[in-house]
């Protein structure tokens, strides 16, 4: 072989050795550290070495969905390709496939120009939620559920929802007892009148929620808790979009037991009497706690309290009180 031939072969072998020595590299610390979870649909920033070409690579403008390859780089969660938002030599921003595993583990890999990284096995699915009663619950009294959960995909509970006192926006709570789902209360369906709506479907209205009342939902506005005992609740948060029949589930809890205690004979009357005597006027407190607590069980004492806020100075309070009247038969509502 001529000298040129040997030189060409040497350069070719050197290039092969160099490319084999520089596959994409990253560690758990570069993907969020210990406790990081590959959540379906989540956006992740990864740091490492040899992840992509020198410089910065972005998706083509107007591409719609994120492409699965940019500048020779791909990311895989399990066997599913991830959508890419940004690629450089030391950083990748990608979206975890929505069909990736909802539990267990998944291997995360990067391939650049045919060179594969070592697989990194990570926890997959949805972060754990802490769900339970906000305070002890009694029959025919308010039953508030508190949800404690941290995720970049979840903006928390925005209550009251734009869809009404019993509308939980993008959140849903099912309740069952002895394996049988409870039926929703009459008056809790705020969309039955063909109400038009514009804006973010998961949004709320009114002033900011006061400290201590965040991330709660009034279960008694959807279900009747008139018998003591153990119930089970399941919380679901959805990515709701207009015109989409079945919205994507972002997070869903297990069935969580809650205990409803028997109330004494005068407990509800004493509580409503205390609300009536104090007659709070602060809009934040009224919307986040007082009015939703009073609604649900259509008795005369609670009706008088709701009626007293129909002329409140805050339009949001007036709207909430007016919608709340649907819990009472039409003949009993003020005209």
HUDALIN-V40671 format. One line per field, one symbol per residue. ss: DSSP state (A for helix, B for strand, O for the rest). psi: psi as a letter, one per 30 degrees, with the letter a starting at -180 (. if undefined). Layout:
ss=???
psi=???
//
This chain:
ss=OOAAAAAAAAAAAAAAAAAAAOOOBBOAAAAOOOOOBBOOOOBBBBBBBOOOOOOBBBOOOOOOOOOOOBOOBBBBBOOBBOBBBBBBOOBBBBBOOOOOOOOOBBBBBBBBOOBBOOOBBBBBOOOOOBBBBOOOBBOOOOOBBBBBOOOOOOOOOOOOBOOBOOOOOOBBBBBBBOOBBOOOOOOOOOOOOOOOOOOOOOOBOOOOOOOOOOOBBBAAAOOOOOOOBBBBBBBBBBBOOOOOOOOBBBBBOOOBBBBBBOOOOOAAAAAAAAAAAAOOOOAAAAAAAAAAAAOOOOOAAAAAAAAOOOOOOOAAAAAAAAAAAAAOOAAAOOO
psi=kleeeeeeeeeeeeeeeeeffhlkklleefgfakfkkjkkflkkkkkakhfalkakkllkkgfclklfkkhgklkkjbgkklkkfkkaegkkklkkkfglkflblkkklkkjhfkklkkjklklaklkljklkelkklkglkjkkkjjkkkffkglkjkklfglegkgbgkkkkklkhgkkkkkkkffjfgfghklklakfglalllkklkfglhlkjfffelkifklaklkkkkkklikkkgjejlkkekkllkkklkklkllegeeeeeeeeeeeeikfkeeeeefeeefeelejileeeeeeeefgfgkfkeeeeeeeeeffffkkeffkk.
//
